[in-house]
Amino acid sequence: MKICFFAKVRDKALFKVVEFYKVDIEALRQLGHEVICVNSFKELMLVRCDLYYIWWFGYGVFPALLAKLKGKPTILTGAVHTNDCGGLSDWPLHKRALMMMAMKLADRNLFISLTDFAKLGTFRPSCSEIAYCAVDVGIYTPDNAIPRKDLIVTITHLTKENVARKMLMESIEAFALFSRQHPTFQYHICGSFGDAVDDVRAKIQECGIEDKVVLRGRISDEDKVIALRSARAYLQPSTCEGFGLAILEAKACGMPVVTNAEPCIVEINGDSVLYGESIQEWSDGLARLSDDSAFFDEMRLKGLENVSRYTAVARRAVIDKVIGSLGI
């Protein structure tokens, strides 16, 4: 079958970079389908295919409508929540209307978590299913031969929206508190620079830890895996997640995670991460993982066991079942 994979991204190179896209494109190809990746409405008009597979409800209405006009089925997937963790009803009226129309037009809607599905409120699109996102455990794997360093890691783009949502300023304060009793540790913040980089630098200076924090910018997948394999803990509380892929990637590399009890994080991770609800508690969590090797090993194993529920194989099976249900 020929499948048009559509996501409204600025550059097709992102189809090979963004894990959400990479996993689904690879899944479709492994299922024996020909996949045509499209990122513009203009190109979308020219594609001939048997099925439209669309990422993000907000941009889904046009390709879903086009598919209806052509008599072709549509699978739509993505997240519902707003940037500040609101639900469908919190989007601006025009955006909400477009999302609802896209979900109504789609033959199948795949939601990435129960928590995010609940953001629909009372609205119920037809033919909905939970299809959890996946970690590529062929790439994100532990390596016991790599020694652990005195290192804490966070991965987030340094935009104002992401810095706020990922609670990076609070994480910097938590590391600063932790660092008082653990002066040999460094804190590496990985992610492309955006409009919040100066704010982040100011917070680091305010906390007096300029010599301990490294803003690494955007790093390669290889360097990302190395960082996740060699650090002592991954620190990332969040105000809102639709799935929380970065936390799963850290655990897949054998790195315990310190985070907070945001509903989706709890749904996906259960007791396989270390929860805290304040700067002091996150600092204490880092200290416990650093000082108690038995506890570190316990959380590491819990993390690896939890990740086994969210593999590319599991997501591929759901996608295969959904495509099969279309009867094409």
C-alpha positions in Angstrom: 0.0 0.0 0.0 1.2 3.5 -0.7 0.8 5.8 2.3 1.2 9.6 2.5 2.8 10.5 5.8 2.0 14.1 6.5 3.2 16.5 9.2 3.4 20.3 8.8 7.1 20.8 9.5 9.4 23.4 8.1 12.0 20.9 6.9 11.6 17.3 5.7 14.9 16.5 7.5 12.8 16.5 10.7 11.2 13.3 9.6 14.5 11.7 10.3 15.2 13.6 13.5 12.0 13.8 15.5 11.4 10.4 17.2 7.6 10.6 16.9 7.9 10.7 13.1 10.8 8.4 12.8 9.2 5.6 14.7 5.9 5.7 12.8 7.5 6.0 9.4 9.8 3.0 10.1 6.8 1.1 11.4 4.8 1.7 8.3 7.8 0.6 6.1 8.4 -2.5 8.2 4.8 -3.4 7.7 5.5 -3.5 3.9 4.0 -0.2 2.9 5.5 2.4 0.6 5.7 5.7 2.6 5.8 9.2 0.9 6.7 11.9 3.4 5.0 15.2 2.8 5.4 18.5 4.8 3.5 21.1 2.7 -0.1 21.5 1.6 1.0 22.2 -1.9 2.8 18.9 -2.2 -0.1 17.1 -0.5 -2.3 18.1 -3.4 -0.1 16.2 -5.8 0.4 13.0 -4.0 -1.4 9.8 -5.1 -1.8 7.3 -2.3 -4.0 4.7 -0.8 -4.0 6.1 2.8 -3.2 9.3 4.5 -1.4 9.1 7.9 -1.4 12.5 9.5 0.5 13.8 12.6 -1.1 16.5 14.7 -4.8 17.3 15.0 -4.3 21.0 14.6 -3.0 20.6 11.0 -5.1 17.6 10.2 -8.3 19.1 8.8 -7.0 19.9 5.3 -5.4 16.6 4.5 -8.4 14.8 6.1 -10.8 16.8 4.0 -8.7 16.1 0.9 -8.7 12.4 1.7 -12.5 12.5 2.0 -12.8 14.2 -1.4 -10.6 11.5 -3.0 -12.3 8.7 -1.2 -9.2 7.6 0.7 -9.0 6.7 4.4 -7.2 8.7 7.0 -5.4 7.9 10.2 -4.9 11.0 12.5 -2.6 11.0 15.5 -1.0 13.6 17.9 -1.7 15.4 21.1 -4.7 17.4 22.3 -3.3 19.5 25.2 -2.4 23.2 24.9 1.1 24.4 25.7 0.0 25.3 29.2 -1.7 21.9 29.7 -5.2 22.9 29.0 -7.6 20.7 27.1 -9.5 20.9 23.8 -11.9 23.6 25.3 -8.9 25.8 26.1 -7.7 26.2 22.5 -8.9 29.4 20.7 -12.3 28.9 19.0 -10.9 28.6 15.5 -8.2 26.2 16.4 -10.6 24.1 18.5 -13.1 24.0 15.6 -10.4 22.8 13.1 -9.2 20.1 15.5 -12.7 18.8 16.1 -13.4 18.8 12.4 -10.2 16.9 11.6 -11.1 14.3 14.2 -14.6 13.9 12.8 -13.3 13.6 9.3 -10.6 11.0 10.1 -11.4 7.3 9.8 -9.3 6.5 12.8 -7.9 8.7 15.6 -4.9 7.6 17.6 -4.2 9.3 21.0 -0.8 9.0 22.6 -2.0 8.6 26.2 -5.1 8.2 28.3 -4.2 11.5 30.1 -4.1 13.3 26.8 -7.3 11.7 25.5 -9.0 13.0 28.7 -8.2 16.5 27.4 -11.0 16.1 24.9 -13.5 16.7 27.7 -17.0 15.8 26.5 -16.1 15.7 22.8 -15.8 12.2 21.4 -14.6 11.6 17.9 -15.5 8.3 16.3 -13.1 5.4 16.0 -10.6 6.5 18.7 -7.8 4.4 20.2 -4.9 4.8 22.6 -1.6 4.2 20.8 1.3 5.0 23.1 4.4 6.5 21.5 7.5 4.4 21.4 11.1 4.4 22.4 13.5 3.0 19.8 15.3 0.5 22.0 17.6 -0.3 19.1 19.2 3.1 19.7 18.4 3.9 23.3 20.0 1.0 25.2 22.1 0.8 28.3 25.9 0.1 28.1 27.3 -1.3 31.3 30.8 -0.9 30.0 30.5 2.9 30.2 31.3 4.2 33.6 28.9 6.6 35.3 30.2 10.2 35.7 29.4 12.8 38.2 26.8 14.2 35.8 23.2 15.2 35.8 21.4 15.7 32.4 18.4 17.5 31.1 17.3 17.7 27.5 15.0 20.5 26.3 14.9 23.2 23.7 15.7 26.6 25.2 12.6 28.4 24.1 10.5 30.3 26.6 7.6 27.8 26.2 9.7 24.7 26.7 11.8 26.2 29.6 8.5 27.0 31.4 6.8 23.7 30.6 9.9 21.6 31.4 10.5 23.6 34.6 14.1 24.2 33.7 14.6 27.2 36.0 13.4 25.2 38.9 15.6 22.3 37.8 18.6 24.6 37.8 17.8 25.7 41.4 17.4 22.0 42.4 20.8 21.2 40.9 22.4 24.3 42.7 21.0 23.0 46.0 22.2 19.5 45.3 25.6 20.8 44.2 26.4 22.3 47.7 26.9 18.7 49.0 28.1 17.2 45.7 30.6 19.8 44.4 32.2 17.4 41.8 28.9 17.1 39.8 28.2 18.9 36.5 24.8 19.7 35.0 24.5 19.3 31.2 21.5 21.0 29.6 21.2 19.7 26.0 18.9 21.3 23.4 18.9 23.9 20.7 19.1 27.5 21.7 16.0 29.6 21.5 14.5 32.8 22.9 15.1 31.8 26.5 18.8 31.1 26.4 19.7 34.4 28.0 17.2 33.9 30.7 18.7 30.4 31.4 22.2 31.9 31.6 21.0 34.6 34.0 19.4 31.9 36.2 22.7 29.9 36.2 24.6 33.0 37.2 22.1 33.9 39.9 22.6 30.5 41.4 26.3 30.9 41.3 27.0 27.6 39.4 28.4 29.0 36.1 31.4 26.6 36.5 29.2 23.6 36.9 26.5 24.0 34.2 27.2 23.4 30.5 24.7 24.5 27.9 25.6 22.1 25.1 23.1 23.2 22.5 21.7 20.8 20.0 23.6 17.5 20.1 23.6 14.5 17.7 21.7 11.4 18.5 25.0 9.6 19.2 26.1 12.2 21.7 22.6 12.2 23.3 22.8 8.4 23.9 26.3 8.7 25.3 25.1 11.4 27.7 22.1 9.3 28.8 24.3 6.3 29.3 27.0 8.0 31.4 25.1 10.3 33.7 24.0 9.6 37.2 20.4 11.0 36.8 18.1 12.6 34.3 16.3 15.6 35.9 13.1 16.8 34.3 9.9 17.8 36.1 7.2 19.1 33.8 4.0 21.0 34.0 2.5 19.2 31.1 3.2 16.0 29.0 1.3 14.2 26.4 3.6 11.2 26.6 7.0 12.3 27.9 9.3 10.6 25.5 12.6 12.1 26.8 12.0 10.5 30.2 11.5 7.1 28.5 14.7 7.6 26.4 16.7 8.3 29.6 15.4 5.2 31.3 16.0 3.1 28.2 19.7 4.0 28.5 19.7 2.9 32.1 19.5 6.3 33.6 17.2 6.9 36.6 14.9 9.9 36.4 13.9 12.6 38.9 10.7 14.2 37.9 7.3 15.3 39.4 3.9 13.6 39.6 2.3 15.3 36.5 -0.6 13.1 35.5 0.7 11.8 32.2 4.2 11.1 33.7 2.5 9.0 36.4 0.4 7.2 33.8 3.4 6.2 31.7 6.0 5.7 34.3 4.3 4.4 37.4 6.8 3.8 40.2 9.8 3.5 37.8 10.9 7.2 38.3 11.7 9.2 41.4 9.0 11.8 42.1 9.3 15.1 43.9 7.1 18.2 44.1 9.6 20.9 45.1 13.1 22.1 44.5 14.2 20.5 47.8 12.6 17.1 46.9 14.2 17.1 43.5 17.6 17.9 45.0 17.1 15.1 47.6 16.2 12.7 44.8 19.5 13.5 43.0 21.4 13.1 46.2 19.9 9.7 46.9 20.7 8.4 43.4 24.2 9.7 43.8 24.9 8.4 47.3 23.0 5.1 47.4 24.3 2.7 44.7 21.8 0.0 45.6 18.9 2.4 45.2 20.4 3.6 41.9 20.5 0.0 40.6 16.9 -0.6 41.8 15.6 2.5 40.0 17.6 1.7 36.9 16.1 -1.8 36.7 12.6 -0.5 37.3 13.1 2.0 34.5 14.3 -0.6 32.0 11.4 -2.9 32.8 8.9 0.0 32.3 10.4 1.0 29.0 9.7 -2.5 27.6 6.0 -1.6 27.5 6.6 1.2 25.0 8.7 -0.2 22.2 8.5 0.4 18.5 7.3 -3.2 18.2 4.3 -2.4 20.4 3.3 0.8 18.5 3.8 -1.0 15.2 1.3 -3.7 16.2 -1.3 -1.1 17.1 -0.8 0.7 13.7 -1.0 -2.6 11.9 -4.3 -3.5 13.6 -5.7 0.0 12.9 -4.8 -0.2 9.2 -6.2 -3.7 9.0 -9.5 -2.4 10.5 -9.9 0.0 7.5 -10.6 -2.9 5.1 -8.4 -1.7 2.3 
